[in-house]
Amino acid sequence: MKNKKAVWGWAMYDWANSAFATTVMAGFFPIFFKQYWSYGANVNMSTALLGFGNSIAGLLVALMAPILGAIADKGTAKKKFLIFFAYLGVLMTASLFMVQKGQWAWAIFTYAMGVIGFSGANIFYDSLLPSVVGEDKIDFVSSLGYSMGYLGGGLLFLINVIMTLKPHLFGLADAGEAVRYSFLSVAAWWGMFTLITIFWVPEVKTAAASEKGVNFVLDGFRQFIDTFKKVRHLKTVFLFLLAYWFYIDGVDTIIRMAVDYGMSLGFDSTDLIKALLITQFVGFPSALVFGKLGEKWGVRKSIYLAISVYMFVTIWGTMMTERKEFYILAVVIGLVQGGIQALSRSYYSRLIPKDKAAEYYGFYNMLGKFAAIFGPALMGIVGLIARRLLMPPSPTQEQIQAVGQLAARWGIGSILILFIIGMTLFSFVDEEKGKADVAYLKSE
């Protein structure tokens, strides 16, 4: 293994930014949005608004990702871009504290900008992975990052949950004020621990990095265009990206929309938050285990296993009726969530030129963000269509509630098709052919 300090510095960024993924994206934002910022809207409409907000943010990141990656490769600016986007996310997360009740449009805008910061920084974080570890340990180190993310994000989330359950212990008036201060705590956590990554992770200067200023920006655009021209030599890379697009779409949608879905079924928000905590702390050791599983059993088999588990979770999710089932599903998801993310990231590193890592991870994150556009929007649209089709004329309050829950089940069930398509496409990815493609490109 290369410099251990660099490895831990790299993994600590996952510790830092996962506070946003857990407390904000998966935890409090969906609850606060449904109960506070979009107060008065029906459950399916608020789900659709949340889904569309995620989608808009994903679209903006997706459009920027590959070009930003190309520019960063040309100028050896991966860390500079990581810093810019990370602290954009920090600022926007802190700004959520100021959004008032009923201001759903401002909440969506601020949240979307935070997601742009979070997702944009991840492009450059991912691209630094090949520079801190060799290929023989890349699966384990990738898993270490996700494992640290689960632990760090889970610890702060636990503190934030205690704040909302017992606000008076922290000198706060009520749970609503505690949630708003939780957003501030995430900003502080994210900003502070990112400093470890900034100081501990070196950036390897490539031969292409001599240009400065406007020159490297222009060369970044040229490199981005050149990659598209060479697409016929990179069929394995793009086939993997297409497969990844579909199955990670399902994963990201479940991460972002699980709490909203549980609330649509009438589950108590406290139970849903506890279930998320379970996922975090189960995910910590499980991500490490999956990294070792990838080394011993094979990365491809491990990814197949994780997709299969998610298919099972989706089917079960459409039928669950009791809160204990939500807890069980939280455990099951925790077993595979970090694994599928970590092994997908490290598997992709085997298929791409190492000296263009940021550009190619730009494409990787672009497809991931396009997935985050499609999945939540699909769930929201299917739920709204189902509600319209199933709602009887002049419904009673009980019928409105029952139809709303059934429509939510239709919405989550639509995610299954994404896992099926992703697994099918992944079966056609040939790693050896991908390495041959990269070798051919270098010989040109």
C-alpha positions in Angstrom: 0.0 0.0 0.0 1.2 3.5 -0.8 1.5 6.4 1.8 -0.8 5.4 4.7 -1.3 9.0 5.7 -2.6 9.8 2.3 -4.9 6.8 2.4 -6.4 7.9 5.7 -6.5 11.5 4.5 -8.5 10.4 1.5 -10.8 8.2 3.5 -11.5 11.0 5.9 -13.3 13.0 3.3 -16.0 10.3 3.3 -16.1 10.8 7.1 -16.6 14.5 6.5 -19.2 14.7 3.7 -21.3 11.7 4.8 -22.8 13.9 7.5 -24.6 15.7 4.6 -25.7 12.4 3.0 -27.1 11.0 6.3 -28.4 14.0 8.4 -29.6 16.1 5.4 -30.2 14.0 2.3 -31.5 10.8 3.8 -32.7 12.0 7.2 -34.0 15.4 8.2 -34.5 17.2 4.9 -37.2 14.8 3.6 -39.0 15.0 7.0 -38.7 18.7 7.4 -39.6 19.3 3.8 -42.8 17.2 4.1 -43.9 18.5 7.5 -42.5 22.1 7.6 -41.3 23.6 4.2 -44.2 22.1 2.1 -46.8 22.3 4.9 -50.3 21.7 3.6 -49.4 19.7 0.4 -50.6 16.1 0.0 -48.1 13.3 0.5 -47.7 12.4 -3.2 -47.2 16.1 -4.2 -44.6 16.7 -1.6 -42.8 13.4 -2.7 -42.9 14.7 -6.3 -41.5 18.1 -5.2 -38.7 16.4 -3.3 -38.0 14.1 -6.2 -37.9 16.9 -8.7 -35.5 18.9 -6.4 -33.1 16.0 -6.4 -33.4 15.6 -10.1 -32.7 19.3 -10.9 -29.5 19.2 -8.8 -28.5 15.9 -10.4 -29.0 17.4 -13.9 -26.7 20.4 -13.2 -23.9 18.2 -11.7 -24.2 15.7 -14.6 -23.8 18.4 -17.2 -20.7 19.9 -15.5 -19.0 16.7 -14.3 -17.0 15.4 -17.3 -15.8 18.9 -18.4 -14.8 19.8 -14.9 -12.9 16.5 -14.7 -11.1 17.2 -17.9 -10.1 20.7 -16.8 -8.9 19.3 -13.5 -6.7 16.7 -15.2 -5.1 19.3 -17.4 -4.3 21.7 -14.6 -3.6 19.3 -11.7 -6.5 21.0 -10.0 -8.4 18.1 -8.5 -7.9 19.3 -4.9 -8.8 22.9 -5.8 -12.1 21.8 -7.3 -12.8 19.5 -4.4 -12.3 22.4 -2.0 -14.5 24.7 -4.1 -17.4 22.3 -4.3 -17.1 21.0 -0.7 -17.3 24.4 0.8 -20.1 25.4 -1.6 -22.0 22.4 0.0 -21.0 23.6 3.5 -22.3 27.1 2.9 -25.6 25.9 1.4 -26.1 23.4 4.2 -25.7 26.1 6.8 -28.1 28.3 4.8 -30.9 25.7 5.4 -31.0 27.1 8.9 -32.6 30.3 7.6 -35.4 28.8 5.4 -38.8 29.5 7.0 -42.0 27.4 7.3 -43.8 27.1 4.0 -40.9 28.3 1.9 -40.6 25.1 -0.1 -39.1 26.8 -3.2 -36.2 28.3 -1.2 -35.8 24.9 0.6 -35.5 23.1 -2.8 -33.1 25.8 -4.2 -30.8 25.7 -1.1 -30.9 22.0 -0.9 -30.2 21.6 -4.6 -27.2 23.9 -4.4 -26.0 21.8 -1.4 -26.3 18.6 -3.5 -24.3 20.2 -6.3 -21.5 21.0 -3.8 -21.7 17.5 -2.4 -21.8 15.7 -5.8 -19.3 18.0 -7.5 -16.7 17.5 -4.8 -17.2 13.7 -5.1 -16.0 13.8 -8.7 -12.5 15.0 -7.6 -12.5 12.9 -4.4 -13.1 9.7 -6.5 -10.4 10.8 -9.0 -7.8 11.0 -6.3 -8.2 7.3 -5.4 -5.8 5.8 -8.0 -3.1 8.2 -6.8 -3.2 7.1 -3.1 -3.3 3.3 -3.5 -2.2 0.6 -6.0 -4.6 -1.6 -7.9 -3.9 -4.6 -5.5 -5.6 -2.7 -2.6 -7.9 -0.4 -4.4 -11.1 -2.4 -3.6 -10.3 -2.4 0.1 -9.3 1.3 0.3 -12.4 2.3 -1.7 -14.5 0.3 0.8 -12.5 1.9 3.7 -13.7 5.3 2.5 -17.4 4.2 2.5 -16.9 2.5 5.8 -15.5 5.7 7.4 -18.4 7.6 5.8 -20.9 5.3 7.5 -19.1 5.7 10.9 -18.6 9.4 10.7 -22.0 10.2 9.2 -23.6 7.9 11.7 -22.0 9.4 14.7 -23.1 12.9 13.9 -26.5 11.7 12.9 -26.9 10.0 16.3 -26.0 13.3 18.0 -28.6 15.1 15.8 -31.3 12.5 16.5 -30.7 12.9 20.3 -30.9 16.7 19.7 -34.4 16.3 18.1 -35.7 13.8 20.7 -34.4 15.7 23.7 -34.0 19.3 22.5 -34.1 20.8 26.1 -30.8 19.0 26.9 -29.2 21.2 24.3 -30.9 24.4 25.3 -33.3 24.3 22.3 -37.0 25.1 22.3 -38.3 22.1 20.3 -37.6 19.4 17.7 -38.0 21.9 14.9 -35.3 24.2 16.2 -33.1 21.1 16.8 -33.4 20.1 13.2 -32.4 23.5 12.0 -29.4 23.5 14.3 -28.5 20.0 13.0 -28.0 21.6 9.6 -25.5 23.9 11.1 -23.7 21.0 12.8 -23.4 19.2 9.5 -21.9 22.3 7.9 -19.3 22.6 10.7 -18.5 18.8 10.6 -18.1 18.7 6.8 -16.0 21.9 6.7 -13.7 20.9 9.6 -12.9 17.3 8.6 -12.3 18.2 4.9 -9.2 20.0 6.1 -7.6 16.6 6.9 -8.0 15.6 3.3 -6.7 18.9 2.0 -3.5 18.6 4.1 -2.9 14.9 4.0 -3.6 13.9 0.4 -1.0 14.8 -2.2 -1.9 15.4 -5.8 0.4 13.8 -8.3 1.4 16.1 -11.1 1.0 14.6 -14.6 2.9 15.5 -17.7 -0.2 17.2 -19.0 -0.3 19.6 -16.1 2.2 22.3 -17.2 -0.2 24.7 -18.6 -1.7 27.4 -16.4 -4.7 29.7 -16.4 -6.9 29.9 -19.5 -4.7 27.4 -21.4 -5.5 24.4 -19.2 -9.2 25.3 -19.2 -9.2 25.3 -23.0 -7.2 22.1 -23.0 -9.7 20.6 -20.6 -12.5 21.3 -23.1 -10.4 19.8 -25.9 -9.7 16.7 -23.9 -13.4 16.3 -23.2 -14.2 16.5 -26.9 -11.3 14.2 -27.8 -12.7 11.5 -25.4 -16.0 11.5 -27.3 -14.1 11.1 -30.6 -12.4 8.0 -29.2 -15.6 6.4 -28.0 -15.3 3.4 -30.3 -12.1 2.4 -28.4 -13.9 2.7 -25.0 -16.9 0.5 -25.5 -16.3 -1.5 -22.3 -16.0 1.7 -20.2 -19.3 3.1 -21.6 -21.1 -0.2 -21.3 -20.1 -0.4 -17.6 -21.2 3.3 -17.2 -24.6 2.4 -18.7 -25.0 -0.5 -16.4 -23.9 1.5 -13.4 -26.3 4.3 -14.5 -29.3 2.0 -14.0 -28.4 0.1 -10.9 -27.0 3.0 -9.0 -30.1 4.9 -9.9 -32.1 2.4 -7.9 -29.6 2.6 -5.0 -29.6 6.4 -4.9 -33.3 6.6 -5.1 -33.8 4.3 -2.2 -31.2 6.3 -0.2 -32.9 9.7 -0.9 -36.5 8.7 -0.8 -36.8 5.9 1.8 -37.8 8.2 4.7 -40.3 10.1 2.5 -41.7 6.7 1.4 -42.1 5.5 5.0 -43.9 8.7 5.9 -46.2 8.3 3.0 -47.2 4.8 4.4 -48.0 6.5 7.7 -44.9 5.4 9.7 -43.7 7.6 12.5 -40.8 9.8 11.6 -38.9 8.8 14.8 -39.0 5.1 13.7 -37.7 6.1 10.3 -34.8 8.0 11.7 -33.9 5.1 14.0 -33.9 2.8 11.0 -31.5 5.1 9.2 -29.2 5.0 12.2 -29.3 1.2 12.0 -28.3 1.4 8.3 -25.3 3.6 9.1 -23.9 1.5 11.9 -24.5 -1.8 10.0 -22.9 -0.2 7.0 -19.7 0.6 8.8 -18.3 -3.0 9.1 -20.2 -4.3 6.1 -18.5 -1.9 3.7 -15.1 -3.3 4.9 -16.3 -6.8 4.6 -17.5 -6.2 1.1 -14.1 -4.8 0.2 -12.5 -8.1 1.4 -15.2 -10.0 -0.4 -14.3 -8.3 -3.6 -10.6 -9.3 -3.1 -11.3 -12.9 -2.3 -14.6 -13.8 -4.1 -14.4 -11.4 -7.0 -15.6 -7.9 -7.6 -18.1 -8.9 -10.3 -19.8 -11.6 -8.2 -20.0 -9.2 -5.2 -21.7 -6.5 -7.3 -24.2 -9.1 -8.6 -24.9 -10.1 -5.0 -25.6 -6.5 -4.0 -27.9 -5.8 -6.9 -29.9 -9.0 -6.1 -30.3 -7.9 -2.5 -31.6 -4.5 -3.7 -34.1 -6.2 -5.9 -35.3 -8.2 -3.0 -35.5 -5.1 -0.8 -37.6 -3.2 -3.5 -40.1 -6.0 -3.8 -40.4 -6.4 0.0 -40.7 -2.6 0.3 -43.9 -2.5 -1.8 -45.6 -5.0 0.5 -44.5 -4.0 4.0 -47.1 -2.8 6.5 -45.4 -2.8 9.9 -42.6 -0.6 11.2 -40.5 -3.6 12.3 -40.3 -4.5 8.6 -38.7 -1.1 8.0 -36.1 -1.9 10.6 -35.3 -5.2 9.0 -35.0 -3.6 5.6 -32.7 -1.0 7.2 -30.3 -3.8 8.3 -30.4 -5.6 4.9 -29.7 -2.3 3.1 -26.8 -1.6 5.5 -25.2 -4.9 4.6 -24.8 -4.0 0.9 -25.2 -0.3 0.4 -21.5 0.7 1.0 -20.3 -2.5 -0.8 -22.0 -1.8 -4.1 -20.9 1.8 -4.1 -17.3 1.1 -3.1 -16.8 -1.9 -5.5 -18.4 -0.1 -8.4 -15.9 2.8 -7.9 -12.9 0.5 -7.6 -14.0 -1.7 -10.5 -14.3 1.4 -12.8 -10.7 2.4 -11.9 -9.5 -0.8 -13.6 -11.1 0.2 -16.9 -9.8 3.8 -17.3 -6.5 5.5 -18.1 -4.9 6.5 -14.8 -3.5 9.8 -16.1 -7.1 10.9 -17.0 -8.7 9.8 -13.8 -10.6 13.0 -13.0 -12.1 13.2 -16.5 -13.2 9.6 -16.5 -14.5 9.9 -13.0 -16.3 13.0 -14.3 -18.2 10.7 -16.7 -18.7 8.2 -13.9 -20.3 10.8 -11.6 -22.2 12.3 -14.6 -24.0 9.0 -15.1 -24.5 8.6 -11.4 -26.1 12.0 -11.3 -28.2 11.4 -14.3 -29.4 8.3 -12.5 -30.3 10.6 -9.5 -32.3 12.7 -12.0 -34.3 9.8 -13.3 -35.0 7.6 -10.2 -36.6 10.1 -7.8 -38.5 11.7 -10.7 -39.8 8.3 -11.8 -40.9 7.5 -8.3 -42.7 10.8 -8.0 -44.4 10.7 -11.4 -45.5 7.1 -11.0 -47.0 7.9 -7.6 -48.9 10.9 -9.0 -50.2 8.9 -11.9 -51.3 6.1 -9.7 -53.0 8.5 -7.3 -55.0 10.0 -10.2 -55.9 6.6 -11.6 -56.9 5.0 -8.3 -58.7 7.9 -6.7 -62.5 7.4 -6.7 -65.0 10.3 -7.3 -65.7 12.3 -4.2 -63.4 10.3 -2.0 -63.7 10.1 1.8 -60.7 11.0 4.0 -60.0 7.3 4.6 -60.0 6.7 0.8 -57.6 9.5 0.2 -55.2 8.1 2.7 -55.5 4.6 1.4 -55.0 5.6 -2.2 -52.0 7.8 -1.2 -50.3 4.8 0.4 -51.1 2.5 -2.6 -49.7 5.1 -5.0 -46.5 5.4 -2.9 -46.1 1.6 -3.2 -46.5 1.9 -7.0 -43.8 4.5 -6.9 -41.2 2.5 -5.0 -42.1 -0.6 -7.1 -41.1 1.2 -10.3 -37.5 1.2 -9.1 -37.2 -2.6 -9.6 -36.9 -2.2 -13.4 -33.7 -0.2 -12.9 -32.0 -3.0 -11.0 -33.0 -5.5 -13.6 -31.7 -3.5 -16.5 -28.5 -2.6 -14.7 -27.7 -6.2 -13.8 -28.4 -7.3 -17.4 -26.1 -4.7 -18.9 -23.3 -5.4 -16.3 -23.3 -9.1 -17.4 -21.9 -7.9 -20.8 -19.0 -5.9 -19.3 -15.6 -7.6 -20.1 -12.8 -6.3 -17.8 -10.0 -7.7 -19.9 -11.3 -6.1 -23.0 -11.6 -2.8 -21.1 -7.9 -3.0 -20.2 -7.0 -3.8 -23.8 -9.0 -0.7 -24.9 -6.9 1.5 -22.5 -3.7 0.0 -23.7 -4.7 0.7 -27.3 -5.5 4.3 -26.5 -2.0 4.8 -25.0 -0.3 3.3 -28.0 -2.0 5.8 -30.4 
